[in-house]
Amino acid sequence: MSCSCHHHQALGRLGEGVRVTATADDGVIEGVEVEGAWMLAVQWHPEDTAAEDPPQQRLFDALVTEARARH
């Protein structure tokens, strides 16, 4: 999958319970999740292509679904 990313900073050391879920071809960490919590962080820009790229839009849909469930 390709995505819109512009690296000038990147994650280095991860805290306890944080796991890598996406990397770039060059090994840069692009996505992480926290074990035992609903937390996802991405280093790319899904908002750039979400309107025409369903996998990117699903990130926003999942966030809205989770927020509604907690409301």
PQR file of N, CA, C, O and H, with PARSE charges and radii, in Angstrom:
ATOM      1  N   MET A   1       0.847  -1.173   0.000 -0.4000 1.5000
ATOM      2  CA  MET A   1       0.000   0.000   0.000 -0.0000 2.0000
ATOM      3  C   MET A   1       0.890   1.232   0.000  0.5500 1.7000
ATOM      4  O   MET A   1       1.939   1.241   0.644 -0.5500 1.4000
ATOM      5  N   SER A   2       0.492   2.241  -0.697 -0.4000 1.5000
ATOM      6  CA  SER A   2       1.231   3.498  -0.660 -0.0000 2.0000
ATOM      7  C   SER A   2       0.427   4.520   0.131  0.5500 1.7000
ATOM      8  O   SER A   2      -0.790   4.400   0.274 -0.5500 1.4000
ATOM      9  H   SER A   2      -0.360   2.234  -1.220  0.4000 1.0000
ATOM     10  N   CYS A   3       1.130   5.529   0.643 -0.4000 1.5000
ATOM     11  CA  CYS A   3       0.465   6.564   1.420 -0.0000 2.0000
ATOM     12  C   CYS A   3       1.259   7.854   1.296  0.5500 1.7000
ATOM     13  O   CYS A   3       2.381   7.870   0.789 -0.5500 1.4000
ATOM     14  H   CYS A   3       2.119   5.627   0.527  0.4000 1.0000
ATOM     15  N   SER A   4       0.659   8.918   1.762 -0.4000 1.5000
ATOM     16  CA  SER A   4       1.265  10.229   1.711 -0.0000 2.0000
ATOM     17  C   SER A   4       2.056  10.473   2.995  0.5500 1.7000
ATOM     18  O   SER A   4       1.475  10.628   4.069 -0.5500 1.4000
ATOM     19  H   SER A   4      -0.252   8.905   2.174  0.4000 1.0000
ATOM     20  N   CYS A   5       3.387  10.506   2.877 -0.4000 1.5000
ATOM     21  CA  CYS A   5       4.198  10.769   4.060 -0.0000 2.0000
ATOM     22  C   CYS A   5       5.376  11.664   3.689  0.5500 1.7000
ATOM     23  O   CYS A   5       5.888  11.618   2.571 -0.5500 1.4000
ATOM     24  H   CYS A   5       3.859  10.380   2.005  0.4000 1.0000
ATOM     25  N   HIS A   6       5.780  12.459   4.635 -0.4000 1.5000
ATOM     26  CA  HIS A   6       6.864  13.428   4.447 -0.0000 2.0000
ATOM     27  C   HIS A   6       7.701  13.399   5.717  0.5500 1.7000
ATOM     28  O   HIS A   6       7.407  14.116   6.673 -0.5500 1.4000
ATOM     29  H   HIS A   6       5.363  12.496   5.543  0.4000 1.0000
ATOM     30  N   HIS A   7       8.732  12.582   5.730 -0.4000 1.5000
ATOM     31  CA  HIS A   7       9.503  12.415   6.960 -0.0000 2.0000
ATOM     32  C   HIS A   7      10.503  13.538   7.174  0.5500 1.7000
ATOM     33  O   HIS A   7      11.269  13.892   6.278 -0.5500 1.4000
ATOM     34  H   HIS A   7       8.971  12.000   4.953  0.4000 1.0000
ATOM     35  N   HIS A   8      10.479  14.082   8.361 -0.4000 1.5000
ATOM     36  CA  HIS A   8      11.578  14.896   8.862 -0.0000 2.0000
ATOM     37  C   HIS A   8      11.817  14.547  10.331  0.5500 1.7000
ATOM     38  O   HIS A   8      12.789  14.996  10.939 -0.5500 1.4000
ATOM     39  H   HIS A   8       9.857  13.794   9.089  0.4000 1.0000
ATOM     40  N   GLN A   9      10.919  13.744  10.885 -0.4000 1.5000
ATOM     41  CA  GLN A   9      11.081  13.196  12.229 -0.0000 2.0000
ATOM     42  C   GLN A   9      10.479  11.798  12.212  0.5500 1.7000
ATOM     43  O   GLN A   9       9.643  11.488  11.363 -0.5500 1.4000
ATOM     44  H   GLN A   9      10.129  13.380  10.391  0.4000 1.0000
ATOM     45  N   ALA A  10      10.900  10.958  13.144 -0.4000 1.5000
ATOM     46  CA  ALA A  10      10.348   9.605  13.222 -0.0000 2.0000
ATOM     47  C   ALA A  10      10.470   9.086  14.644  0.5500 1.7000
ATOM     48  O   ALA A  10      11.262   9.587  15.442 -0.5500 1.4000
ATOM     49  H   ALA A  10      11.579  11.210  13.833  0.4000 1.0000
ATOM     50  N   LEU A  11       9.677   8.080  14.943 -0.4000 1.5000
ATOM     51  CA  LEU A  11       9.772   7.425  16.244 -0.0000 2.0000
ATOM     52  C   LEU A  11      11.091   6.682  16.347  0.5500 1.7000
ATOM     53  O   LEU A  11      11.586   6.122  15.368 -0.5500 1.4000
ATOM     54  H   LEU A  11       9.033   7.672  14.295  0.4000 1.0000
ATOM     55  N   GLY A  12      11.640   6.686  17.524 -0.4000 1.5000
ATOM     56  CA  GLY A  12      12.873   5.951  17.775 -0.0000 2.0000
ATOM     57  C   GLY A  12      12.610   4.798  18.716  0.5500 1.7000
ATOM     58  O   GLY A  12      12.395   3.667  18.280 -0.5500 1.4000
ATOM     59  H   GLY A  12      11.239   7.140  18.318  0.4000 1.0000
ATOM     60  N   ARG A  13      12.626   5.082  20.002 -0.4000 1.5000
ATOM     61  CA  ARG A  13      12.362   4.064  21.022 -0.0000 2.0000
ATOM     62  C   ARG A  13      10.878   4.069  21.362  0.5500 1.7000
ATOM     63  O   ARG A  13      10.262   5.127  21.498 -0.5500 1.4000
ATOM     64  H   ARG A  13      12.801   6.001  20.356  0.4000 1.0000
ATOM     65  N   LEU A  14      10.312   2.873  21.498 -0.4000 1.5000
ATOM     66  CA  LEU A  14       8.902   2.748  21.835 -0.0000 2.0000
ATOM     67  C   LEU A  14       8.744   2.445  23.310  0.5500 1.7000
ATOM     68  O   LEU A  14       9.564   1.742  23.899 -0.5500 1.4000
ATOM     69  H   LEU A  14      10.812   2.014  21.388  0.4000 1.0000
ATOM     70  N   GLY A  15       7.693   2.974  23.904 -0.4000 1.5000
ATOM     71  CA  GLY A  15       7.402   2.701  25.298 -0.0000 2.0000
ATOM     72  C   GLY A  15       6.833   1.304  25.490  0.5500 1.7000
ATOM     73  O   GLY A  15       6.514   0.611  24.524 -0.5500 1.4000
ATOM     74  H   GLY A  15       7.026   3.546  23.426  0.4000 1.0000
ATOM     75  N   GLU A  16       6.713   0.908  26.732 -0.4000 1.5000
ATOM     76  CA  GLU A  16       6.177  -0.402  27.074 -0.0000 2.0000
ATOM     77  C   GLU A  16       4.738  -0.510  26.580  0.5500 1.7000
ATOM     78  O   GLU A  16       3.938   0.405  26.775 -0.5500 1.4000
ATOM     79  H   GLU A  16       6.973   1.471  27.516  0.4000 1.0000
ATOM     80  N   GLY A  17       4.418  -1.617  25.950 -0.4000 1.5000
ATOM     81  CA  GLY A  17       3.075  -1.862  25.462 -0.0000 2.0000
ATOM     82  C   GLY A  17       2.769  -1.237  24.114  0.5500 1.7000
ATOM     83  O   GLY A  17       1.659  -1.392  23.604 -0.5500 1.4000
ATOM     84  H   GLY A  17       5.069  -2.360  25.792  0.4000 1.0000
ATOM     85  N   VAL A  18       3.719  -0.542  23.532 -0.4000 1.5000
ATOM     86  CA  VAL A  18       3.532   0.057  22.213 -0.0000 2.0000
ATOM     87  C   VAL A  18       4.158  -0.869  21.184  0.5500 1.7000
ATOM     88  O   VAL A  18       5.312  -1.275  21.322 -0.5500 1.4000
ATOM     89  H   VAL A  18       4.621  -0.416  23.946  0.4000 1.0000
ATOM     90  N   ARG A  19       3.390  -1.203  20.151 -0.4000 1.5000
ATOM     91  CA  ARG A  19       3.936  -2.103  19.139 -0.0000 2.0000
ATOM     92  C   ARG A  19       3.819  -1.486  17.754  0.5500 1.7000
ATOM     93  O   ARG A  19       2.867  -0.764  17.456 -0.5500 1.4000
ATOM     94  H   ARG A  19       2.452  -0.874  20.039  0.4000 1.0000
ATOM     95  N   VAL A  20       4.789  -1.777  16.928 -0.4000 1.5000
ATOM     96  CA  VAL A  20       4.825  -1.286  15.555 -0.0000 2.0000
ATOM     97  C   VAL A  20       3.814  -2.070  14.729  0.5500 1.7000
ATOM     98  O   VAL A  20       3.784  -3.300  14.768 -0.5500 1.4000
ATOM     99  H   VAL A  20       5.562  -2.363  17.171  0.4000 1.0000
ATOM    100  N   THR A  21       2.984  -1.342  13.979 -0.4000 1.5000
ATOM    101  CA  THR A  21       1.998  -1.988  13.117 -0.0000 2.0000
ATOM    102  C   THR A  21       2.164  -1.602  11.655  0.5500 1.7000
ATOM    103  O   THR A  21       1.483  -2.154  10.791 -0.5500 1.4000
ATOM    104  H   THR A  21       3.008  -0.343  13.948  0.4000 1.0000
ATOM    105  N   ALA A  22       3.061  -0.661  11.364 -0.4000 1.5000
ATOM    106  CA  ALA A  22       3.323  -0.284   9.969 -0.0000 2.0000
ATOM    107  C   ALA A  22       4.721   0.311   9.870  0.5500 1.7000
ATOM    108  O   ALA A  22       5.156   1.062  10.744 -0.5500 1.4000
ATOM    109  H   ALA A  22       3.615  -0.212  12.065  0.4000 1.0000
ATOM    110  N   THR A  23       5.411  -0.034   8.799 -0.4000 1.5000
ATOM    111  CA  THR A  23       6.726   0.545   8.526 -0.0000 2.0000
ATOM    112  C   THR A  23       6.821   0.903   7.046  0.5500 1.7000
ATOM    113  O   THR A  23       6.130   0.332   6.202 -0.5500 1.4000
ATOM    114  H   THR A  23       5.058  -0.644   8.090  0.4000 1.0000
ATOM    115  N   ALA A  24       7.691   1.857   6.757 -0.4000 1.5000
ATOM    116  CA  ALA A  24       7.991   2.226   5.377 -0.0000 2.0000
ATOM    117  C   ALA A  24       9.033   1.258   4.826  0.5500 1.7000
ATOM    118  O   ALA A  24       9.656   0.506   5.575 -0.5500 1.4000
ATOM    119  H   ALA A  24       8.252   2.321   7.442  0.4000 1.0000
ATOM    120  N   ASP A  25       9.209   1.288   3.531 -0.4000 1.5000
ATOM    121  CA  ASP A  25      10.217   0.422   2.901 -0.0000 2.0000
ATOM    122  C   ASP A  25      11.614   0.658   3.473  0.5500 1.7000
ATOM    123  O   ASP A  25      12.441  -0.254   3.490 -0.5500 1.4000
ATOM    124  H   ASP A  25       8.703   1.899   2.922  0.4000 1.0000
ATOM    125  N   ASP A  26      11.879   1.881   3.942 -0.4000 1.5000
ATOM    126  CA  ASP A  26      13.205   2.198   4.490 -0.0000 2.0000
ATOM    127  C   ASP A  26      13.325   1.859   5.976  0.5500 1.7000
ATOM    128  O   ASP A  26      14.346   2.150   6.599 -0.5500 1.4000
ATOM    129  H   ASP A  26      11.208   2.622   3.928  0.4000 1.0000
ATOM    130  N   GLY A  27      12.271   1.237   6.550 -0.4000 1.5000
ATOM    131  CA  GLY A  27      12.312   0.822   7.937 -0.0000 2.0000
ATOM    132  C   GLY A  27      11.780   1.836   8.931  0.5500 1.7000
ATOM    133  O   GLY A  27      11.670   1.531  10.119 -0.5500 1.4000
ATOM    134  H   GLY A  27      11.441   1.001   6.044  0.4000 1.0000
ATOM    135  N   VAL A  28      11.445   3.039   8.474 -0.4000 1.5000
ATOM    136  CA  VAL A  28      10.902   4.055   9.370 -0.0000 2.0000
ATOM    137  C   VAL A  28       9.542   3.580   9.888  0.5500 1.7000
ATOM    138  O   VAL A  28       8.713   3.095   9.118 -0.5500 1.4000
ATOM    139  H   VAL A  28      11.535   3.287   7.509  0.4000 1.0000
ATOM    140  N   ILE A  29       9.326   3.722  11.178 -0.4000 1.5000
ATOM    141  CA  ILE A  29       8.054   3.336  11.788 -0.0000 2.0000
ATOM    142  C   ILE A  29       6.974   4.302  11.313  0.5500 1.7000
ATOM    143  O   ILE A  29       7.102   5.517  11.462 -0.5500 1.4000
ATOM    144  H   ILE A  29      10.000   4.116  11.803  0.4000 1.0000
ATOM    145  N   GLU A  30       5.914   3.750  10.742 -0.4000 1.5000
ATOM    146  CA  GLU A  30       4.817   4.559  10.211 -0.0000 2.0000
ATOM    147  C   GLU A  30       3.548   4.455  11.050  0.5500 1.7000
ATOM    148  O   GLU A  30       2.708   5.354  11.008 -0.5500 1.4000
ATOM    149  H   GLU A  30       5.809   2.763  10.620  0.4000 1.0000
ATOM    150  N   GLY A  31       3.398   3.380  11.808 -0.4000 1.5000
ATOM    151  CA  GLY A  31       2.197   3.219  12.611 -0.0000 2.0000
ATOM    152  C   GLY A  31       2.480   2.417  13.857  0.5500 1.7000
ATOM    153  O   GLY A  31       3.276   1.478  13.840 -0.5500 1.4000
ATOM    154  H   GLY A  31       4.081   2.650  11.842  0.4000 1.0000
ATOM    155  N   VAL A  32       1.818   2.796  14.951 -0.4000 1.5000
ATOM    156  CA  VAL A  32       1.934   2.065  16.210 -0.0000 2.0000
ATOM    157  C   VAL A  32       0.561   1.927  16.846  0.5500 1.7000
ATOM    158  O   VAL A  32      -0.344   2.720  16.589 -0.5500 1.4000
ATOM    159  H   VAL A  32       1.171   3.559  14.965  0.4000 1.0000
ATOM    160  N   GLU A  33       0.425   0.908  17.678 -0.4000 1.5000
ATOM    161  CA  GLU A  33      -0.774   0.712  18.486 -0.0000 2.0000
ATOM    162  C   GLU A  33      -0.334   0.427  19.917  0.5500 1.7000
ATOM    163  O   GLU A  33       0.781  -0.033  20.162 -0.5500 1.4000
ATOM    164  H   GLU A  33       1.160   0.263  17.886  0.4000 1.0000
ATOM    165  N   VAL A  34      -1.228   0.709  20.849 -0.4000 1.5000
ATOM    166  CA  VAL A  34      -0.960   0.445  22.260 -0.0000 2.0000
ATOM    167  C   VAL A  34      -1.758  -0.783  22.672  0.5500 1.7000
ATOM    168  O   VAL A  34      -2.975  -0.831  22.497 -0.5500 1.4000
ATOM    169  H   VAL A  34      -2.134   1.083  20.650  0.4000 1.0000
ATOM    170  N   GLU A  35      -1.070  -1.769  23.216 -0.4000 1.5000
ATOM    171  CA  GLU A  35      -1.723  -3.001  23.648 -0.0000 2.0000
ATOM    172  C   GLU A  35      -2.691  -2.711  24.792  0.5500 1.7000
ATOM    173  O   GLU A  35      -2.364  -1.969  25.718 -0.5500 1.4000
ATOM    174  H   GLU A  35      -0.081  -1.730  23.358  0.4000 1.0000
ATOM    175  N   GLY A  36      -3.873  -3.296  24.722 -0.4000 1.5000
ATOM    176  CA  GLY A  36      -4.853  -3.155  25.790 -0.0000 2.0000
ATOM    177  C   GLY A  36      -5.642  -1.861  25.765  0.5500 1.7000
ATOM    178  O   GLY A  36      -6.398  -1.590  26.698 -0.5500 1.4000
ATOM    179  H   GLY A  36      -4.139  -3.899  23.969  0.4000 1.0000
ATOM    180  N   ALA A  37      -5.488  -1.058  24.729 -0.4000 1.5000
ATOM    181  CA  ALA A  37      -6.207   0.206  24.615 -0.0000 2.0000
ATOM    182  C   ALA A  37      -6.568   0.458  23.160  0.5500 1.7000
ATOM    183  O   ALA A  37      -5.930  -0.081  22.255 -0.5500 1.4000
ATOM    184  H   ALA A  37      -4.874  -1.279  23.971  0.4000 1.0000
ATOM    185  N   TRP A  38      -7.579   1.268  22.936 -0.4000 1.5000
ATOM    186  CA  TRP A  38      -7.874   1.659  21.558 -0.0000 2.0000
ATOM    187  C   TRP A  38      -7.059   2.905  21.280  0.5500 1.7000
ATOM    188  O   TRP A  38      -7.493   4.025  21.546 -0.5500 1.4000
ATOM    189  H   TRP A  38      -8.097   1.705  23.671  0.4000 1.0000
ATOM    190  N   MET A  39      -5.873   2.691  20.740 -0.4000 1.5000
ATOM    191  CA  MET A  39      -4.987   3.793  20.402 -0.0000 2.0000
ATOM    192  C   MET A  39      -4.183   3.406  19.182  0.5500 1.7000
ATOM    193  O   MET A  39      -3.487   2.391  19.170 -0.5500 1.4000
ATOM    194  H   MET A  39      -5.520   1.781  20.524  0.4000 1.0000
ATOM    195  N   LEU A  40      -4.288   4.222  18.169 -0.4000 1.5000
ATOM    196  CA  LEU A  40      -3.561   4.024  16.918 -0.0000 2.0000
ATOM    197  C   LEU A  40      -2.923   5.346  16.546  0.5500 1.7000
ATOM    198  O   LEU A  40      -3.581   6.386  16.576 -0.5500 1.4000
ATOM    199  H   LEU A  40      -4.853   5.047  18.179  0.4000 1.0000
ATOM    200  N   ALA A  41      -1.668   5.314  16.201 -0.4000 1.5000
ATOM    201  CA  ALA A  41      -0.972   6.518  15.745 -0.0000 2.0000
ATOM    202  C   ALA A  41      -0.296   6.218  14.420  0.5500 1.7000
ATOM    203  O   ALA A  41       0.344   5.178  14.262 -0.5500 1.4000
ATOM    204  H   ALA A  41      -1.134   4.469  16.176  0.4000 1.0000
ATOM    205  N   VAL A  42      -0.438   7.128  13.471 -0.4000 1.5000
ATOM    206  CA  VAL A  42       0.203   6.956  12.171 -0.0000 2.0000
ATOM    207  C   VAL A  42       1.081   8.160  11.864  0.5500 1.7000
ATOM    208  O   VAL A  42       0.789   9.283  12.275 -0.5500 1.4000
ATOM    209  H   VAL A  42      -0.958   7.973  13.600  0.4000 1.0000
ATOM    210  N   GLN A  43       2.145   7.908  11.143 -0.4000 1.5000
ATOM    211  CA  GLN A  43       3.086   8.961  10.781 -0.0000 2.0000
ATOM    212  C   GLN A  43       2.816   9.506   9.381  0.5500 1.7000
ATOM    213  O   GLN A  43       3.387  10.522   8.985 -0.5500 1.4000
ATOM    214  H   GLN A  43       2.382   6.996  10.809  0.4000 1.0000
ATOM    215  N   TRP A  44       1.952   8.835   8.642 -0.4000 1.5000
ATOM    216  CA  TRP A  44       1.623   9.339   7.311 -0.0000 2.0000
ATOM    217  C   TRP A  44       0.403  10.245   7.405  0.5500 1.7000
ATOM    218  O   TRP A  44      -0.087  10.516   8.501 -0.5500 1.4000
ATOM    219  H   TRP A  44       1.487   8.010   8.964  0.4000 1.0000
ATOM    220  N   HIS A  45      -0.084  10.711   6.272 -0.4000 1.5000
ATOM    221  CA  HIS A  45      -1.194  11.666   6.228 -0.0000 2.0000
ATOM    222  C   HIS A  45      -2.397  11.057   5.524  0.5500 1.7000
ATOM    223  O   HIS A  45      -2.605  11.303   4.335 -0.5500 1.4000
ATOM    224  H   HIS A  45       0.315  10.491   5.381  0.4000 1.0000
ATOM    225  N   PRO A  46      -3.203  10.255   6.246 -0.5600 1.5000
ATOM    226  CA  PRO A  46      -4.357   9.623   5.606  0.2800 2.0000
ATOM    227  C   PRO A  46      -5.380  10.640   5.117  0.5500 1.7000
ATOM    228  O   PRO A  46      -6.153  10.346   4.205 -0.5500 1.4000
ATOM    229  N   GLU A  47      -5.397  11.820   5.704 -0.4000 1.5000
ATOM    230  CA  GLU A  47      -6.360  12.840   5.271 -0.0000 2.0000
ATOM    231  C   GLU A  47      -6.099  13.318   3.843  0.5500 1.7000
ATOM    232  O   GLU A  47      -7.005  13.826   3.183 -0.5500 1.4000
ATOM    233  H   GLU A  47      -4.770  12.058   6.445  0.4000 1.0000
ATOM    234  N   ASP A  48      -4.866  13.156   3.368 -0.4000 1.5000
ATOM    235  CA  ASP A  48      -4.536  13.595   2.003 -0.0000 2.0000
ATOM    236  C   ASP A  48      -5.285  12.799   0.941  0.5500 1.7000
ATOM    237  O   ASP A  48      -5.611  13.335  -0.118 -0.5500 1.4000
ATOM    238  H   ASP A  48      -4.131  12.743   3.904  0.4000 1.0000
ATOM    239  N   THR A  49      -5.559  11.527   1.212 -0.4000 1.5000
ATOM    240  CA  THR A  49      -6.134  10.668   0.172 -0.0000 2.0000
ATOM    241  C   THR A  49      -7.407   9.947   0.603  0.5500 1.7000
ATOM    242  O   THR A  49      -7.942   9.150  -0.168 -0.5500 1.4000
ATOM    243  H   THR A  49      -5.294  11.091   2.072  0.4000 1.0000
ATOM    244  N   ALA A  50      -7.904  10.201   1.806 -0.4000 1.5000
ATOM    245  CA  ALA A  50      -9.059   9.456   2.329 -0.0000 2.0000
ATOM    246  C   ALA A  50     -10.286   9.549   1.432  0.5500 1.7000
ATOM    247  O   ALA A  50     -11.050   8.588   1.342 -0.5500 1.4000
ATOM    248  H   ALA A  50      -7.469  10.848   2.432  0.4000 1.0000
ATOM    249  N   ALA A  51     -10.489  10.659   0.779 -0.4000 1.5000
ATOM    250  CA  ALA A  51     -11.681  10.826  -0.061 -0.0000 2.0000
ATOM    251  C   ALA A  51     -11.736   9.828  -1.207  0.5500 1.7000
ATOM    252  O   ALA A  51     -12.823   9.446  -1.641 -0.5500 1.4000
ATOM    253  H   ALA A  51      -9.868  11.439   0.852  0.4000 1.0000
ATOM    254  N   GLU A  52     -10.571   9.398  -1.705 -0.4000 1.5000
ATOM    255  CA  GLU A  52     -10.560   8.451  -2.816 -0.0000 2.0000
ATOM    256  C   GLU A  52      -9.851   7.126  -2.506  0.5500 1.7000
ATOM    257  O   GLU A  52      -9.676   6.292  -3.394 -0.5500 1.4000
ATOM    258  H   GLU A  52      -9.688   9.708  -1.352  0.4000 1.0000
ATOM    259  N   ASP A  53      -9.449   6.939  -1.263 -0.4000 1.5000
ATOM    260  CA  ASP A  53      -8.697   5.739  -0.877 -0.0000 2.0000
ATOM    261  C   ASP A  53      -9.380   5.074   0.330  0.5500 1.7000
ATOM    262  O   ASP A  53      -9.150   5.488   1.466 -0.5500 1.4000
ATOM    263  H   ASP A  53      -9.591   7.616  -0.541  0.4000 1.0000
ATOM    264  N   PRO A  54     -10.211   4.056   0.099 -0.5600 1.5000
ATOM    265  CA  PRO A  54     -10.973   3.437   1.189  0.2800 2.0000
ATOM    266  C   PRO A  54     -10.142   2.982   2.392  0.5500 1.7000
ATOM    267  O   PRO A  54     -10.595   3.182   3.519 -0.5500 1.4000
ATOM    268  N   PRO A  55      -8.960   2.384   2.228 -0.5600 1.5000
ATOM    269  CA  PRO A  55      -8.193   2.003   3.422  0.2800 2.0000
ATOM    270  C   PRO A  55      -7.836   3.209   4.306  0.5500 1.7000
ATOM    271  O   PRO A  55      -7.825   3.094   5.532 -0.5500 1.4000
ATOM    272  N   GLN A  56      -7.550   4.346   3.697 -0.4000 1.5000
ATOM    273  CA  GLN A  56      -7.250   5.545   4.483 -0.0000 2.0000
ATOM    274  C   GLN A  56      -8.516   6.055   5.180  0.5500 1.7000
ATOM    275  O   GLN A  56      -8.460   6.464   6.340 -0.5500 1.4000
ATOM    276  H   GLN A  56      -7.560   4.439   2.701  0.4000 1.0000
ATOM    277  N   GLN A  57      -9.648   6.034   4.485 -0.4000 1.5000
ATOM    278  CA  GLN A  57     -10.901   6.486   5.075 -0.0000 2.0000
ATOM    279  C   GLN A  57     -11.307   5.611   6.247  0.5500 1.7000
ATOM    280  O   GLN A  57     -11.903   6.101   7.206 -0.5500 1.4000
ATOM    281  H   GLN A  57      -9.693   5.702   3.542  0.4000 1.0000
ATOM    282  N   ARG A  58     -10.991   4.313   6.186 -0.4000 1.5000
ATOM    283  CA  ARG A  58     -11.354   3.413   7.287 -0.0000 2.0000
ATOM    284  C   ARG A  58     -10.698   3.808   8.609  0.5500 1.7000
ATOM    285  O   ARG A  58     -11.249   3.524   9.672 -0.5500 1.4000
ATOM    286  H   ARG A  58     -10.507   3.915   5.407  0.4000 1.0000
ATOM    287  N   LEU A  59      -9.539   4.454   8.563 -0.4000 1.5000
ATOM    288  CA  LEU A  59      -8.926   4.946   9.804 -0.0000 2.0000
ATOM    289  C   LEU A  59      -9.839   5.962  10.484  0.5500 1.7000
ATOM    290  O   LEU A  59     -10.029   5.910  11.699 -0.5500 1.4000
ATOM    291  H   LEU A  59      -9.092   4.685   7.699  0.4000 1.0000
ATOM    292  N   PHE A  60     -10.396   6.871   9.716 -0.4000 1.5000
ATOM    293  CA  PHE A  60     -11.294   7.884  10.272 -0.0000 2.0000
ATOM    294  C   PHE A  60     -12.616   7.267  10.702  0.5500 1.7000
ATOM    295  O   PHE A  60     -13.178   7.632  11.735 -0.5500 1.4000
ATOM    296  H   PHE A  60     -10.241   6.913   8.729  0.4000 1.0000
ATOM    297  N   ASP A  61     -13.109   6.325   9.897 -0.4000 1.5000
ATOM    298  CA  ASP A  61     -14.360   5.646  10.257 -0.0000 2.0000
ATOM    299  C   ASP A  61     -14.220   4.902  11.580  0.5500 1.7000
ATOM    300  O   ASP A  61     -15.133   4.922  12.405 -0.5500 1.4000
ATOM    301  H   ASP A  61     -12.652   6.028   9.058  0.4000 1.0000
ATOM    302  N   ALA A  62     -13.085   4.249  11.781 -0.4000 1.5000
ATOM    303  CA  ALA A  62     -12.853   3.516  13.029 -0.0000 2.0000
ATOM    304  C   ALA A  62     -12.798   4.471  14.213  0.5500 1.7000
ATOM    305  O   ALA A  62     -13.322   4.159  15.282 -0.5500 1.4000
ATOM    306  H   ALA A  62     -12.343   4.233  11.110  0.4000 1.0000
ATOM    307  N   LEU A  63     -12.176   5.616  14.039 -0.4000 1.5000
ATOM    308  CA  LEU A  63     -12.109   6.609  15.109 -0.0000 2.0000
ATOM    309  C   LEU A  63     -13.510   7.096  15.484  0.5500 1.7000
ATOM    310  O   LEU A  63     -13.843   7.191  16.666 -0.5500 1.4000
ATOM    311  H   LEU A  63     -11.750   5.868  13.170  0.4000 1.0000
ATOM    312  N   VAL A  64     -14.323   7.401  14.479 -0.4000 1.5000
ATOM    313  CA  VAL A  64     -15.684   7.876  14.745 -0.0000 2.0000
ATOM    314  C   VAL A  64     -16.504   6.783  15.427  0.5500 1.7000
ATOM    315  O   VAL A  64     -17.246   7.062  16.368 -0.5500 1.4000
ATOM    316  H   VAL A  64     -14.053   7.324  13.519  0.4000 1.0000
ATOM    317  N   THR A  65     -16.376   5.560  14.967 -0.4000 1.5000
ATOM    318  CA  THR A  65     -17.099   4.451  15.584 -0.0000 2.0000
ATOM    319  C   THR A  65     -16.723   4.281  17.052  0.5500 1.7000
ATOM    320  O   THR A  65     -17.591   4.095  17.904 -0.5500 1.4000
ATOM    321  H   THR A  65     -15.772   5.333  14.202  0.4000 1.0000
ATOM    322  N   GLU A  66     -15.432   4.345  17.339 -0.4000 1.5000
ATOM    323  CA  GLU A  66     -14.968   4.220  18.719 -0.0000 2.0000
ATOM    324  C   GLU A  66     -15.453   5.382  19.574  0.5500 1.7000
ATOM    325  O   GLU A  66     -15.864   5.182  20.717 -0.5500 1.4000
ATOM    326  H   GLU A  66     -14.727   4.496  16.646  0.4000 1.0000
ATOM    327  N   ALA A  67     -15.409   6.586  19.033 -0.4000 1.5000
ATOM    328  CA  ALA A  67     -15.863   7.754  19.791 -0.0000 2.0000
ATOM    329  C   ALA A  67     -17.357   7.650  20.105  0.5500 1.7000
ATOM    330  O   ALA A  67     -17.786   7.970  21.213 -0.5500 1.4000
ATOM    331  H   ALA A  67     -15.075   6.748  18.105  0.4000 1.0000
ATOM    332  N   ARG A  68     -18.133   7.207  19.140 -0.4000 1.5000
ATOM    333  CA  ARG A  68     -19.578   7.044  19.373 -0.0000 2.0000
ATOM    334  C   ARG A  68     -19.851   5.996  20.438  0.5500 1.7000
ATOM    335  O   ARG A  68     -20.760   6.160  21.251 -0.5500 1.4000
ATOM    336  H   ARG A  68     -17.785   6.947  18.239  0.4000 1.0000
ATOM    337  N   ALA A  69     -19.083   4.934  20.442 -0.4000 1.5000
ATOM    338  CA  ALA A  69     -19.275   3.853  21.415 -0.0000 2.0000
ATOM    339  C   ALA A  69     -18.969   4.330  22.830  0.5500 1.7000
ATOM    340  O   ALA A  69     -19.515   3.793  23.795 -0.5500 1.4000
ATOM    341  H   ALA A  69     -18.344   4.800  19.782  0.4000 1.0000
ATOM    342  N   ARG A  70     -18.121   5.311  22.960 -0.4000 1.5000
ATOM    343  CA  ARG A  70     -17.735   5.821  24.282 -0.0000 2.0000
ATOM    344  C   ARG A  70     -18.623   6.952  24.748  0.5500 1.7000
ATOM    345  O   ARG A  70     -18.576   7.318  25.922 -0.5500 1.4000
ATOM    346  H   ARG A  70     -17.678   5.747  22.177  0.4000 1.0000
ATOM    347  N   HIS A  71     -19.422   7.511  23.877 -0.4000 1.5000
ATOM    348  CA  HIS A  71     -20.253   8.669  24.219 -0.0000 2.0000
ATOM    349  C   HIS A  71     -21.438   8.297  25.059  0.5500 1.7000
ATOM    350  O   HIS A  71     -22.231   9.164  25.427 -0.5500 1.4000
ATOM    351  H   HIS A  71     -19.460   7.213  22.923  0.4000 1.0000
TER
END
